[in-house]
């Protein structure tokens, strides 16, 4: 007889607010984890070694300098 009785519409708003809050929390957690930073560091290390290998292959550095720089990179 009363339909929603005034409470149904109010409950709908709380559901919408709750969903928005959950979405915002998930977004903040994903942004703060910094997963992209970890993958970028691995790429930079491989790239540094690749550049060193290319320089050695082109003859820009000798074997002794190559070994020293390779050790400095931690490889």
N, CA, C, O and CB atoms as a CASP TS submission, in Angstrom:
PFRMAT TS
TARGET T0000
AUTHOR 0000-0000-0000
METHOD Language model
MODEL 1
PARENT N/A
ATOM      1  N   UNK     1       0.794  -1.172   0.000  1.00  0.00           N
ATOM      2  CA  UNK     1       0.000   0.000   0.000  1.00  0.00           C
ATOM      3  C   UNK     1       0.861   1.269   0.000  1.00  0.00           C
ATOM      4  O   UNK     1       0.544   2.245  -0.680  1.00  0.00           O
ATOM      5  CB  UNK     1      -0.917  -0.021   1.175  1.00  0.00           C
ATOM      6  N   UNK     2       1.910   1.243   0.742  1.00  0.00           N
ATOM      7  CA  UNK     2       2.764   2.419   0.845  1.00  0.00           C
ATOM      8  C   UNK     2       3.892   2.414  -0.182  1.00  0.00           C
ATOM      9  O   UNK     2       4.670   3.367  -0.236  1.00  0.00           O
ATOM     10  CB  UNK     2       3.342   2.510   2.235  1.00  0.00           C
ATOM     11  N   UNK     3       3.999   1.379  -0.988  1.00  0.00           N
ATOM     12  CA  UNK     3       5.103   1.316  -1.953  1.00  0.00           C
ATOM     13  C   UNK     3       6.421   1.155  -1.226  1.00  0.00           C
ATOM     14  O   UNK     3       6.616   0.211  -0.460  1.00  0.00           O
ATOM     15  CB  UNK     3       5.135   2.575  -2.839  1.00  0.00           C
ATOM     16  N   UNK     4       7.312   2.077  -1.473  1.00  0.00           N
ATOM     17  CA  UNK     4       8.608   2.028  -0.802  1.00  0.00           C
ATOM     18  C   UNK     4       8.531   2.583   0.611  1.00  0.00           C
ATOM     19  O   UNK     4       9.407   2.305   1.429  1.00  0.00           O
ATOM     20  CB  UNK     4       9.643   2.798  -1.602  1.00  0.00           C
ATOM     21  N   UNK     5       7.537   3.332   0.899  1.00  0.00           N
ATOM     22  CA  UNK     5       7.367   3.872   2.237  1.00  0.00           C
ATOM     23  C   UNK     5       8.443   4.873   2.605  1.00  0.00           C
ATOM     24  O   UNK     5       8.640   5.146   3.789  1.00  0.00           O
ATOM     25  CB  UNK     5       7.354   2.761   3.236  1.00  0.00           C
ATOM     26  N   UNK     6       9.138   5.423   1.641  1.00  0.00           N
ATOM     27  CA  UNK     6      10.176   6.402   1.924  1.00  0.00           C
ATOM     28  C   UNK     6      11.518   5.780   2.268  1.00  0.00           C
ATOM     29  O   UNK     6      12.541   6.456   2.151  1.00  0.00           O
ATOM     30  CB  UNK     6       9.741   7.281   3.042  1.00  0.00           C
ATOM     31  N   UNK     7      11.559   4.529   2.685  1.00  0.00           N
ATOM     32  CA  UNK     7      12.810   3.889   3.075  1.00  0.00           C
ATOM     33  C   UNK     7      13.535   3.270   1.878  1.00  0.00           C
ATOM     34  O   UNK     7      14.765   3.219   1.856  1.00  0.00           O
ATOM     35  CB  UNK     7      12.541   2.823   4.125  1.00  0.00           C
ATOM     36  N   UNK     8      12.791   2.810   0.901  1.00  0.00           N
ATOM     37  CA  UNK     8      13.407   2.131  -0.234  1.00  0.00           C
ATOM     38  C   UNK     8      14.352   3.025  -1.006  1.00  0.00           C
ATOM     39  O   UNK     8      15.455   2.612  -1.365  1.00  0.00           O
ATOM     40  CB  UNK     8      12.349   1.609  -1.155  1.00  0.00           C
ATOM     41  N   UNK     9      13.926   4.238  -1.260  1.00  0.00           N
ATOM     42  CA  UNK     9      14.773   5.173  -1.994  1.00  0.00           C
ATOM     43  C   UNK     9      15.997   5.555  -1.164  1.00  0.00           C
ATOM     44  O   UNK     9      17.094   5.711  -1.701  1.00  0.00           O
ATOM     45  CB  UNK     9      13.978   6.429  -2.381  1.00  0.00           C
ATOM     46  N   UNK    10      15.804   5.703   0.142  1.00  0.00           N
ATOM     47  CA  UNK    10      16.931   6.016   1.019  1.00  0.00           C
ATOM     48  C   UNK    10      17.946   4.883   1.047  1.00  0.00           C
ATOM     49  O   UNK    10      19.151   5.134   1.070  1.00  0.00           O
ATOM     50  CB  UNK    10      16.438   6.306   2.429  1.00  0.00           C
ATOM     51  N   UNK    11      17.480   3.657   1.046  1.00  0.00           N
ATOM     52  CA  UNK    11      18.382   2.501   1.033  1.00  0.00           C
ATOM     53  C   UNK    11      19.153   2.432  -0.277  1.00  0.00           C
ATOM     54  O   UNK    11      20.318   2.035  -0.294  1.00  0.00           O
ATOM     55  CB  UNK    11      17.594   1.198   1.251  1.00  0.00           C
ATOM     56  N   UNK    12      18.514   2.813  -1.363  1.00  0.00           N
ATOM     57  CA  UNK    12      19.192   2.804  -2.667  1.00  0.00           C
ATOM     58  C   UNK    12      20.365   3.770  -2.666  1.00  0.00           C
ATOM     59  O   UNK    12      21.426   3.463  -3.209  1.00  0.00           O
ATOM     60  CB  UNK    12      18.208   3.169  -3.796  1.00  0.00           C
ATOM     61  N   UNK    13      20.179   4.930  -2.059  1.00  0.00           N
ATOM     62  CA  UNK    13      21.278   5.891  -1.995  1.00  0.00           C
ATOM     63  C   UNK    13      22.445   5.349  -1.180  1.00  0.00           C
ATOM     64  O   UNK    13      23.601   5.568  -1.544  1.00  0.00           O
ATOM     65  CB  UNK    13      20.794   7.209  -1.399  1.00  0.00           C
ATOM     66  N   UNK    14      22.167   4.648  -0.087  1.00  0.00           N
ATOM     67  CA  UNK    14      23.248   4.080   0.720  1.00  0.00           C
ATOM     68  C   UNK    14      24.003   3.011  -0.058  1.00  0.00           C
ATOM     69  O   UNK    14      25.219   2.886   0.085  1.00  0.00           O
ATOM     70  CB  UNK    14      22.694   3.490   2.023  1.00  0.00           C
ATOM     71  N   UNK    15      23.291   2.235  -0.885  1.00  0.00           N
ATOM     72  CA  UNK    15      23.973   1.251  -1.723  1.00  0.00           C
ATOM     73  C   UNK    15      24.896   1.935  -2.724  1.00  0.00           C
ATOM     74  O   UNK    15      26.026   1.491  -2.928  1.00  0.00           O
ATOM     75  CB  UNK    15      22.953   0.376  -2.458  1.00  0.00           C
ATOM     76  N   UNK    16      24.432   2.995  -3.340  1.00  0.00           N
ATOM     77  CA  UNK    16      25.248   3.726  -4.320  1.00  0.00           C
ATOM     78  C   UNK    16      26.473   4.335  -3.644  1.00  0.00           C
ATOM     79  O   UNK    16      27.582   4.235  -4.168  1.00  0.00           O
ATOM     80  CB  UNK    16      24.414   4.832  -5.010  1.00  0.00           C
ATOM     81  N   UNK    17      26.285   4.957  -2.498  1.00  0.00           N
ATOM     82  CA  UNK    17      27.405   5.548  -1.755  1.00  0.00           C
ATOM     83  C   UNK    17      28.396   4.460  -1.350  1.00  0.00           C
ATOM     84  O   UNK    17      29.607   4.663  -1.441  1.00  0.00           O
ATOM     85  CB  UNK    17      26.895   6.309  -0.500  1.00  0.00           C
ATOM     86  N   UNK    18      27.895   3.309  -0.903  1.00  0.00           N
ATOM     87  CA  UNK    18      28.774   2.201  -0.521  1.00  0.00           C
ATOM     88  C   UNK    18      29.589   1.684  -1.694  1.00  0.00           C
ATOM     89  O   UNK    18      30.781   1.415  -1.549  1.00  0.00           O
ATOM     90  CB  UNK    18      27.960   1.069   0.068  1.00  0.00           C
ATOM     91  N   UNK    19      28.963   1.544  -2.847  1.00  0.00           N
ATOM     92  CA  UNK    19      29.682   1.069  -4.032  1.00  0.00           C
ATOM     93  C   UNK    19      30.746   2.062  -4.480  1.00  0.00           C
ATOM     94  O   UNK    19      31.841   1.671  -4.884  1.00  0.00           O
ATOM     95  CB  UNK    19      28.705   0.809  -5.173  1.00  0.00           C
ATOM     96  N   UNK    20      30.419   3.341  -4.408  1.00  0.00           N
ATOM     97  CA  UNK    20      31.404   4.370  -4.776  1.00  0.00           C
ATOM     98  C   UNK    20      32.590   4.331  -3.810  1.00  0.00           C
ATOM     99  O   UNK    20      33.738   4.448  -4.239  1.00  0.00           O
ATOM    100  CB  UNK    20      30.751   5.784  -4.773  1.00  0.00           C
ATOM    101  N   UNK    21      32.326   4.170  -2.527  1.00  0.00           N
ATOM    102  CA  UNK    21      33.414   4.097  -1.548  1.00  0.00           C
ATOM    103  C   UNK    21      34.301   2.866  -1.772  1.00  0.00           C
ATOM    104  O   UNK    21      35.526   2.955  -1.689  1.00  0.00           O
ATOM    105  CB  UNK    21      32.842   4.074  -0.129  1.00  0.00           C
ATOM    106  N   UNK    22      33.678   1.727  -2.053  1.00  0.00           N
ATOM    107  CA  UNK    22      34.458   0.513  -2.310  1.00  0.00           C
ATOM    108  C   UNK    22      35.316   0.689  -3.557  1.00  0.00           C
ATOM    109  O   UNK    22      36.482   0.295  -3.568  1.00  0.00           O
ATOM    110  CB  UNK    22      33.527  -0.711  -2.469  1.00  0.00           C
ATOM    111  N   UNK    23      34.751   1.272  -4.599  1.00  0.00           N
ATOM    112  CA  UNK    23      35.517   1.505  -5.833  1.00  0.00           C
ATOM    113  C   UNK    23      36.680   2.456  -5.575  1.00  0.00           C
ATOM    114  O   UNK    23      37.774   2.254  -6.103  1.00  0.00           O
ATOM    115  CB  UNK    23      34.604   2.075  -6.939  1.00  0.00           C
ATOM    116  N   UNK    24      36.455   3.488  -4.770  1.00  0.00           N
ATOM    117  CA  UNK    24      37.526   4.440  -4.460  1.00  0.00           C
ATOM    118  C   UNK    24      38.639   3.769  -3.665  1.00  0.00           C
ATOM    119  O   UNK    24      39.816   4.021  -3.923  1.00  0.00           O
ATOM    120  CB  UNK    24      36.971   5.639  -3.679  1.00  0.00           C
ATOM    121  N   UNK    25      38.290   2.926  -2.710  1.00  0.00           N
ATOM    122  CA  UNK    25      39.301   2.222  -1.912  1.00  0.00           C
ATOM    123  C   UNK    25      40.119   1.288  -2.796  1.00  0.00           C
ATOM    124  O   UNK    25      41.343   1.236  -2.676  1.00  0.00           O
ATOM    125  CB  UNK    25      38.637   1.427  -0.766  1.00  0.00           C
ATOM    126  N   UNK    26      39.460   0.558  -3.672  1.00  0.00           N
ATOM    127  CA  UNK    26      40.180  -0.335  -4.590  1.00  0.00           C
ATOM    128  C   UNK    26      41.123   0.456  -5.480  1.00  0.00           C
ATOM    129  O   UNK    26      42.257   0.035  -5.710  1.00  0.00           O
ATOM    130  CB  UNK    26      39.194  -1.139  -5.451  1.00  0.00           C
ATOM    131  N   UNK    27      40.668   1.591  -5.982  1.00  0.00           N
ATOM    132  CA  UNK    27      41.500   2.427  -6.849  1.00  0.00           C
ATOM    133  C   UNK    27      42.740   2.922  -6.100  1.00  0.00           C
ATOM    134  O   UNK    27      43.842   2.907  -6.650  1.00  0.00           O
ATOM    135  CB  UNK    27      40.687   3.624  -7.381  1.00  0.00           C
ATOM    136  N   UNK    28      42.567   3.358  -4.851  1.00  0.00           N
ATOM    137  CA  UNK    28      43.694   3.854  -4.056  1.00  0.00           C
ATOM    138  C   UNK    28      44.693   2.729  -3.794  1.00  0.00           C
ATOM    139  O   UNK    28      45.901   2.947  -3.881  1.00  0.00           O
ATOM    140  CB  UNK    28      43.197   4.452  -2.719  1.00  0.00           C
ATOM    141  N   UNK    29      44.209   1.543  -3.479  1.00  0.00           N
ATOM    142  CA  UNK    29      45.109   0.418  -3.202  1.00  0.00           C
ATOM    143  C   UNK    29      45.907   0.053  -4.449  1.00  0.00           C
ATOM    144  O   UNK    29      47.111  -0.191  -4.362  1.00  0.00           O
ATOM    145  CB  UNK    29      44.313  -0.806  -2.702  1.00  0.00           C
ATOM    146  N   UNK    30      45.262   0.014  -5.590  1.00  0.00           N
ATOM    147  CA  UNK    30      45.960  -0.328  -6.838  1.00  0.00           C
ATOM    148  C   UNK    30      47.008   0.727  -7.167  1.00  0.00           C
ATOM    149  O   UNK    30      48.123   0.389  -7.566  1.00  0.00           O
ATOM    150  CB  UNK    30      44.957  -0.464  -8.008  1.00  0.00           C
ATOM    151  N   UNK    31      46.664   1.990  -7.003  1.00  0.00           N
ATOM    152  CA  UNK    31      47.607   3.067  -7.308  1.00  0.00           C
ATOM    153  C   UNK    31      48.790   3.085  -6.342  1.00  0.00           C
ATOM    154  O   UNK    31      49.904   3.429  -6.739  1.00  0.00           O
ATOM    155  CB  UNK    31      46.894   4.410  -7.272  1.00  0.00           C
ATOM    156  N   UNK    32      48.565   2.723  -5.091  1.00  0.00           N
ATOM    157  CA  UNK    32      49.625   2.828  -4.093  1.00  0.00           C
ATOM    158  C   UNK    32      50.573   1.635  -4.085  1.00  0.00           C
ATOM    159  O   UNK    32      51.674   1.733  -3.544  1.00  0.00           O
ATOM    160  CB  UNK    32      49.022   2.987  -2.736  1.00  0.00           C
ATOM    161  N   UNK    33      50.170   0.517  -4.671  1.00  0.00           N
ATOM    162  CA  UNK    33      51.044  -0.651  -4.648  1.00  0.00           C
ATOM    163  C   UNK    33      52.274  -0.446  -5.513  1.00  0.00           C
ATOM    164  O   UNK    33      53.330  -1.006  -5.222  1.00  0.00           O
ATOM    165  CB  UNK    33      50.290  -1.883  -5.108  1.00  0.00           C
ATOM    166  N   UNK    34      52.161   0.336  -6.557  1.00  0.00           N
ATOM    167  CA  UNK    34      53.317   0.628  -7.393  1.00  0.00           C
ATOM    168  C   UNK    34      53.860  -0.588  -8.116  1.00  0.00           C
ATOM    169  O   UNK    34      55.078  -0.746  -8.210  1.00  0.00           O
ATOM    170  CB  UNK    34      54.396   1.230  -6.565  1.00  0.00           C
ATOM    171  N   UNK    35      53.016  -1.437  -8.619  1.00  0.00           N
ATOM    172  CA  UNK    35      53.467  -2.635  -9.323  1.00  0.00           C
ATOM    173  C   UNK    35      54.259  -2.270 -10.565  1.00  0.00           C
ATOM    174  O   UNK    35      55.166  -3.008 -10.949  1.00  0.00           O
ATOM    175  CB  UNK    35      52.278  -3.515  -9.700  1.00  0.00           C
ATOM    176  N   UNK    36      53.942  -1.160 -11.198  1.00  0.00           N
ATOM    177  CA  UNK    36      54.669  -0.757 -12.396  1.00  0.00           C
ATOM    178  C   UNK    36      56.115  -0.414 -12.078  1.00  0.00           C
ATOM    179  O   UNK    36      56.994  -0.635 -12.911  1.00  0.00           O
ATOM    180  CB  UNK    36      53.986   0.432 -13.054  1.00  0.00           C
ATOM    181  N   UNK    37      56.381   0.118 -10.898  1.00  0.00           N
ATOM    182  CA  UNK    37      57.753   0.470 -10.532  1.00  0.00           C
ATOM    183  C   UNK    37      58.646  -0.759 -10.484  1.00  0.00           C
ATOM    184  O   UNK    37      59.800  -0.692 -10.908  1.00  0.00           O
ATOM    185  CB  UNK    37      57.778   1.182  -9.184  1.00  0.00           C
ATOM    186  N   UNK    38      58.143  -1.873  -9.981  1.00  0.00           N
ATOM    187  CA  UNK    38      58.945  -3.089  -9.900  1.00  0.00           C
ATOM    188  C   UNK    38      59.298  -3.603 -11.282  1.00  0.00           C
ATOM    189  O   UNK    38      60.435  -4.020 -11.505  1.00  0.00           O
ATOM    190  CB  UNK    38      58.205  -4.165  -9.117  1.00  0.00           C
ATOM    191  N   UNK    39      58.378  -3.586 -12.199  1.00  0.00           N
ATOM    192  CA  UNK    39      58.668  -4.079 -13.543  1.00  0.00           C
ATOM    193  C   UNK    39      59.599  -3.125 -14.271  1.00  0.00           C
ATOM    194  O   UNK    39      60.436  -3.571 -15.056  1.00  0.00           O
ATOM    195  CB  UNK    39      57.374  -4.268 -14.341  1.00  0.00           C
ATOM    196  N   UNK    40      59.478  -1.827 -14.033  1.00  0.00           N
ATOM    197  CA  UNK    40      60.370  -0.879 -14.686  1.00  0.00           C
ATOM    198  C   UNK    40      61.809  -1.065 -14.219  1.00  0.00           C
ATOM    199  O   UNK    40      62.733  -0.940 -15.023  1.00  0.00           O
ATOM    200  CB  UNK    40      59.911   0.550 -14.419  1.00  0.00           C
ATOM    201  N   UNK    41      62.019  -1.360 -12.945  1.00  0.00           N
ATOM    202  CA  UNK    41      63.372  -1.574 -12.445  1.00  0.00           C
ATOM    203  C   UNK    41      64.022  -2.775 -13.102  1.00  0.00           C
ATOM    204  O   UNK    41      65.205  -2.720 -13.439  1.00  0.00           O
ATOM    205  CB  UNK    41      63.357  -1.755 -10.940  1.00  0.00           C
ATOM    206  N   UNK    42      63.291  -3.849 -13.293  1.00  0.00           N
ATOM    207  CA  UNK    42      63.837  -5.042 -13.939  1.00  0.00           C
ATOM    208  C   UNK    42      64.193  -4.742 -15.383  1.00  0.00           C
ATOM    209  O   UNK    42      65.214  -5.216 -15.883  1.00  0.00           O
ATOM    210  CB  UNK    42      62.838  -6.208 -13.867  1.00  0.00           C
ATOM    211  N   UNK    43      63.372  -3.969 -16.052  1.00  0.00           N
ATOM    212  CA  UNK    43      63.651  -3.614 -17.443  1.00  0.00           C
ATOM    213  C   UNK    43      64.899  -2.760 -17.522  1.00  0.00           C
ATOM    214  O   UNK    43      65.719  -2.953 -18.420  1.00  0.00           O
ATOM    215  CB  UNK    43      62.459  -2.874 -18.071  1.00  0.00           C
ATOM    216  N   UNK    44      65.065  -1.807 -16.590  1.00  0.00           N
ATOM    217  CA  UNK    44      66.240  -0.951 -16.601  1.00  0.00           C
ATOM    218  C   UNK    44      67.515  -1.751 -16.382  1.00  0.00           C
ATOM    219  O   UNK    44      68.533  -1.454 -17.009  1.00  0.00           O
ATOM    220  CB  UNK    44      66.114   0.126 -15.541  1.00  0.00           C
ATOM    221  N   UNK    45      67.492  -2.749 -15.519  1.00  0.00           N
ATOM    222  CA  UNK    45      68.678  -3.559 -15.284  1.00  0.00           C
ATOM    223  C   UNK    45      69.041  -4.354 -16.524  1.00  0.00           C
ATOM    224  O   UNK    45      70.212  -4.417 -16.896  1.00  0.00           O
ATOM    225  CB  UNK    45      68.462  -4.497 -14.101  1.00  0.00           C
ATOM    226  N   UNK    46      68.055  -4.961 -17.168  1.00  0.00           N
ATOM    227  CA  UNK    46      68.324  -5.708 -18.388  1.00  0.00           C
ATOM    228  C   UNK    46      68.822  -4.788 -19.483  1.00  0.00           C
ATOM    229  O   UNK    46      69.724  -5.154 -20.236  1.00  0.00           O
ATOM    230  CB  UNK    46      67.077  -6.448 -18.850  1.00  0.00           C
ATOM    231  N   UNK    47      68.255  -3.612 -19.582  1.00  0.00           N
ATOM    232  CA  UNK    47      68.670  -2.665 -20.600  1.00  0.00           C
ATOM    233  C   UNK    47      70.107  -2.228 -20.354  1.00  0.00           C
ATOM    234  O   UNK    47      70.874  -2.095 -21.308  1.00  0.00           O
ATOM    235  CB  UNK    47      67.735  -1.450 -20.624  1.00  0.00           C
ATOM    236  N   UNK    48      70.486  -2.006 -19.118  1.00  0.00           N
ATOM    237  CA  UNK    48      71.859  -1.599 -18.816  1.00  0.00           C
ATOM    238  C   UNK    48      72.842  -2.675 -19.249  1.00  0.00           C
ATOM    239  O   UNK    48      73.880  -2.366 -19.834  1.00  0.00           O
ATOM    240  CB  UNK    48      72.020  -1.306 -17.315  1.00  0.00           C
ATOM    241  N   UNK    49      72.531  -3.921 -18.972  1.00  0.00           N
ATOM    242  CA  UNK    49      73.407  -5.014 -19.372  1.00  0.00           C
ATOM    243  C   UNK    49      73.436  -5.154 -20.892  1.00  0.00           C
ATOM    244  O   UNK    49      74.484  -5.421 -21.479  1.00  0.00           O
ATOM    245  CB  UNK    49      72.953  -6.327 -18.725  1.00  0.00           C
ATOM    246  N   UNK    50      72.279  -4.971 -21.521  1.00  0.00           N
ATOM    247  CA  UNK    50      72.228  -5.044 -22.977  1.00  0.00           C
ATOM    248  C   UNK    50      73.090  -3.965 -23.614  1.00  0.00           C
ATOM    249  O   UNK    50      73.805  -4.225 -24.581  1.00  0.00           O
ATOM    250  CB  UNK    50      70.791  -4.918 -23.465  1.00  0.00           C
ATOM    251  N   UNK    51      73.022  -2.757 -23.073  1.00  0.00           N
ATOM    252  CA  UNK    51      73.839  -1.659 -23.592  1.00  0.00           C
ATOM    253  C   UNK    51      75.313  -1.976 -23.404  1.00  0.00           C
ATOM    254  O   UNK    51      76.120  -1.740 -24.304  1.00  0.00           O
ATOM    255  CB  UNK    51      73.482  -0.329 -22.895  1.00  0.00           C
ATOM    256  N   UNK    52      75.668  -2.506 -22.245  1.00  0.00           N
ATOM    257  CA  UNK    52      77.063  -2.871 -21.989  1.00  0.00           C
ATOM    258  C   UNK    52      77.527  -3.934 -22.978  1.00  0.00           C
ATOM    259  O   UNK    52      78.624  -3.839 -23.526  1.00  0.00           O
ATOM    260  CB  UNK    52      77.236  -3.376 -20.544  1.00  0.00           C
ATOM    261  N   UNK    53      76.692  -4.945 -23.205  1.00  0.00           N
ATOM    262  CA  UNK    53      77.046  -5.992 -24.170  1.00  0.00           C
ATOM    263  C   UNK    53      77.214  -5.435 -25.574  1.00  0.00           C
ATOM    264  O   UNK    53      78.124  -5.836 -26.300  1.00  0.00           O
ATOM    265  CB  UNK    53      75.987  -7.084 -24.176  1.00  0.00           C
ATOM    266  N   UNK    54      76.340  -4.512 -25.958  1.00  0.00           N
ATOM    267  CA  UNK    54      76.448  -3.902 -27.287  1.00  0.00           C
ATOM    268  C   UNK    54      77.727  -3.084 -27.427  1.00  0.00           C
ATOM    269  O   UNK    54      78.397  -3.134 -28.458  1.00  0.00           O
ATOM    270  CB  UNK    54      75.235  -3.017 -27.563  1.00  0.00           C
ATOM    271  N   UNK    55      78.056  -2.334 -26.384  1.00  0.00           N
ATOM    272  CA  UNK    55      79.297  -1.537 -26.433  1.00  0.00           C
ATOM    273  C   UNK    55      80.522  -2.431 -26.549  1.00  0.00           C
ATOM    274  O   UNK    55      81.466  -2.106 -27.269  1.00  0.00           O
ATOM    275  CB  UNK    55      79.419  -0.649 -25.181  1.00  0.00           C
ATOM    276  N   UNK    56      80.509  -3.552 -25.844  1.00  0.00           N
ATOM    277  CA  UNK    56      81.623  -4.497 -25.922  1.00  0.00           C
ATOM    278  C   UNK    56      81.674  -5.142 -27.309  1.00  0.00           C
ATOM    279  O   UNK    56      82.749  -5.317 -27.883  1.00  0.00           O
ATOM    280  CB  UNK    56      81.493  -5.583 -24.825  1.00  0.00           C
ATOM    281  N   UNK    57      80.514  -5.489 -27.833  1.00  0.00           N
ATOM    282  CA  UNK    57      80.461  -6.113 -29.157  1.00  0.00           C
ATOM    283  C   UNK    57      80.931  -5.151 -30.249  1.00  0.00           C
ATOM    284  O   UNK    57      81.544  -5.588 -31.223  1.00  0.00           O
ATOM    285  CB  UNK    57      79.038  -6.592 -29.459  1.00  0.00           C
ATOM    286  N   UNK    58      80.659  -3.867 -30.110  1.00  0.00           N
ATOM    287  CA  UNK    58      81.094  -2.881 -31.111  1.00  0.00           C
ATOM    288  C   UNK    58      82.561  -2.513 -30.946  1.00  0.00           C
ATOM    289  O   UNK    58      83.135  -1.857 -31.815  1.00  0.00           O
ATOM    290  CB  UNK    58      80.238  -1.624 -31.019  1.00  0.00           C
ATOM    291  N   UNK    59      83.170  -2.924 -29.848  1.00  0.00           N
ATOM    292  CA  UNK    59      84.576  -2.626 -29.624  1.00  0.00           C
ATOM    293  C   UNK    59      84.807  -1.282 -28.960  1.00  0.00           C
ATOM    294  O   UNK    59      85.933  -0.785 -28.955  1.00  0.00           O
ATOM    295  CB  UNK    59      85.310  -2.669 -30.917  1.00  0.00           C
ATOM    296  N   UNK    60      83.770  -0.687 -28.402  1.00  0.00           N
ATOM    297  CA  UNK    60      83.920   0.606 -27.738  1.00  0.00           C
ATOM    298  C   UNK    60      84.670   0.469 -26.418  1.00  0.00           C
ATOM    299  O   UNK    60      85.354   1.402 -25.996  1.00  0.00           O
ATOM    300  CB  UNK    60      82.552   1.239 -27.498  1.00  0.00           C
ATOM    301  N   UNK    61      84.548  -0.684 -25.762  1.00  0.00           N
ATOM    302  CA  UNK    61      85.264  -0.925 -24.514  1.00  0.00           C
ATOM    303  C   UNK    61      85.993  -2.263 -24.633  1.00  0.00           C
ATOM    304  O   UNK    61      85.569  -3.159 -25.362  1.00  0.00           O
ATOM    305  CB  UNK    61      84.286  -0.917 -23.287  1.00  0.00           C
ATOM    306  N   UNK    62      87.104  -2.375 -23.895  1.00  0.00           N
ATOM    307  CA  UNK    62      87.856  -3.629 -23.939  1.00  0.00           C
ATOM    308  C   UNK    62      87.305  -4.597 -22.887  1.00  0.00           C
ATOM    309  O   UNK    62      86.393  -4.268 -22.128  1.00  0.00           O
ATOM    310  CB  UNK    62      89.374  -3.370 -23.705  1.00  0.00           C
ATOM    311  N   UNK    63      87.887  -5.804 -22.866  1.00  0.00           N
ATOM    312  CA  UNK    63      87.385  -6.857 -21.989  1.00  0.00           C
ATOM    313  C   UNK    63      87.501  -6.484 -20.516  1.00  0.00           C
ATOM    314  O   UNK    63      86.593  -6.763 -19.732  1.00  0.00           O
ATOM    315  CB  UNK    63      88.132  -8.148 -22.249  1.00  0.00           C
ATOM    316  N   UNK    64      88.604  -5.858 -20.136  1.00  0.00           N
ATOM    317  CA  UNK    64      88.801  -5.488 -18.735  1.00  0.00           C
ATOM    318  C   UNK    64      87.739  -4.479 -18.280  1.00  0.00           C
ATOM    319  O   UNK    64      87.150  -4.633 -17.210  1.00  0.00           O
ATOM    320  CB  UNK    64      90.213  -4.904 -18.531  1.00  0.00           C
ATOM    321  N   UNK    65      87.502  -3.460 -19.088  1.00  0.00           N
ATOM    322  CA  UNK    65      86.489  -2.465 -18.743  1.00  0.00           C
ATOM    323  C   UNK    65      85.089  -3.099 -18.730  1.00  0.00           C
ATOM    324  O   UNK    65      84.251  -2.765 -17.892  1.00  0.00           O
ATOM    325  CB  UNK    65      86.536  -1.283 -19.741  1.00  0.00           C
ATOM    326  N   UNK    66      84.857  -4.017 -19.675  1.00  0.00           N
ATOM    327  CA  UNK    66      83.580  -4.725 -19.727  1.00  0.00           C
ATOM    328  C   UNK    66      83.347  -5.499 -18.437  1.00  0.00           C
ATOM    329  O   UNK    66      82.261  -5.426 -17.861  1.00  0.00           O
ATOM    330  CB  UNK    66      83.537  -5.676 -20.935  1.00  0.00           C
ATOM    331  N   UNK    67      84.352  -6.240 -17.975  1.00  0.00           N
ATOM    332  CA  UNK    67      84.212  -7.033 -16.757  1.00  0.00           C
ATOM    333  C   UNK    67      83.973  -6.145 -15.526  1.00  0.00           C
ATOM    334  O   UNK    67      83.167  -6.479 -14.657  1.00  0.00           O
ATOM    335  CB  UNK    67      85.462  -7.892 -16.547  1.00  0.00           C
ATOM    336  N   UNK    68      84.680  -5.015 -15.466  1.00  0.00           N
ATOM    337  CA  UNK    68      84.515  -4.104 -14.331  1.00  0.00           C
ATOM    338  C   UNK    68      83.098  -3.544 -14.303  1.00  0.00           C
ATOM    339  O   UNK    68      82.453  -3.524 -13.255  1.00  0.00           O
ATOM    340  CB  UNK    68      85.543  -2.955 -14.401  1.00  0.00           C
ATOM    341  N   UNK    69      82.623  -3.094 -15.442  1.00  0.00           N
ATOM    342  CA  UNK    69      81.284  -2.505 -15.505  1.00  0.00           C
ATOM    343  C   UNK    69      80.198  -3.558 -15.262  1.00  0.00           C
ATOM    344  O   UNK    69      79.163  -3.272 -14.659  1.00  0.00           O
ATOM    345  CB  UNK    69      81.065  -1.830 -16.868  1.00  0.00           C
ATOM    346  N   UNK    70      80.446  -4.754 -15.731  1.00  0.00           N
ATOM    347  CA  UNK    70      79.488  -5.840 -15.522  1.00  0.00           C
ATOM    348  C   UNK    70      79.389  -6.157 -14.031  1.00  0.00           C
ATOM    349  O   UNK    70      78.293  -6.372 -13.513  1.00  0.00           O
ATOM    350  CB  UNK    70      79.902  -7.105 -16.324  1.00  0.00           C
ATOM    351  N   UNK    71      80.524  -6.187 -13.344  1.00  0.00           N
ATOM    352  CA  UNK    71      80.549  -6.411 -11.913  1.00  0.00           C
ATOM    353  C   UNK    71      79.837  -5.289 -11.167  1.00  0.00           C
ATOM    354  O   UNK    71      79.122  -5.537 -10.196  1.00  0.00           O
ATOM    355  CB  UNK    71      81.982  -6.540 -11.428  1.00  0.00           C
ATOM    356  N   UNK    72      80.036  -4.043 -11.629  1.00  0.00           N
ATOM    357  CA  UNK    72      79.367  -2.892 -11.012  1.00  0.00           C
ATOM    358  C   UNK    72      77.847  -2.997 -11.132  1.00  0.00           C
ATOM    359  O   UNK    72      77.121  -2.550 -10.244  1.00  0.00           O
ATOM    360  CB  UNK    72      79.851  -1.588 -11.658  1.00  0.00           C
ATOM    361  N   UNK    73      77.371  -3.582 -12.218  1.00  0.00           N
ATOM    362  CA  UNK    73      75.939  -3.759 -12.402  1.00  0.00           C
ATOM    363  C   UNK    73      75.389  -4.874 -11.529  1.00  0.00           C
ATOM    364  O   UNK    73      74.175  -4.989 -11.361  1.00  0.00           O
ATOM    365  CB  UNK    73      75.632  -4.045 -13.854  1.00  0.00           C
ATOM    366  N   UNK    74      76.258  -5.687 -10.978  1.00  0.00           N
ATOM    367  CA  UNK    74      75.822  -6.767 -10.098  1.00  0.00           C
ATOM    368  C   UNK    74      75.417  -8.011 -10.843  1.00  0.00           C
ATOM    369  O   UNK    74      74.603  -8.794 -10.352  1.00  0.00           O
ATOM    370  CB  UNK    74      74.686  -6.311  -9.257  1.00  0.00           C
ATOM    371  N   UNK    75      75.965  -8.204 -12.008  1.00  0.00           N
ATOM    372  CA  UNK    75      75.620  -9.388 -12.817  1.00  0.00           C
ATOM    373  C   UNK    75      76.705 -10.428 -12.679  1.00  0.00           C
ATOM    374  O   UNK    75      76.612 -11.500 -13.277  1.00  0.00           O
ATOM    375  CB  UNK    75      75.423  -9.016 -14.309  1.00  0.00           C
TER
END
